[in-house]
Amino acid sequence: MTERDWDHVLAQLRTDGFSPIEAIKITRIVRQVSLAATKRIVHESSAWADAPDSFDDLHDVAVAIVDERSG
């Protein structure tokens, strides 16, 4: 799946009311990539381009969720 394809998925997730944290979690699980790569994919997507810089504050929460679900 290309970045462009995944960007469409992220756009649909956002349209359906998913939060950035949920988008990060889903991306990490489905794409099977590192957390750093997952954050880059979501943060740089056109779906979340208008999100404030507060994305960085989500890091700790995203790590905790991923660890909990992977665990």
Secondary structure as GFF3:
##gff-version 3
##sequence-region A 1 71
A	DSSP	alpha_helix	3	15	.	.	.	ID=ss1
A	DSSP	alpha_helix	20	31	.	.	.	ID=ss2
A	DSSP	alpha_helix	35	43	.	.	.	ID=ss3
A	DSSP	three_ten_helix	46	48	.	.	.	ID=ss4
A	DSSP	three_ten_helix	53	58	.	.	.	ID=ss5
A	DSSP	alpha_helix	59	70	.	.	.	ID=ss6
###
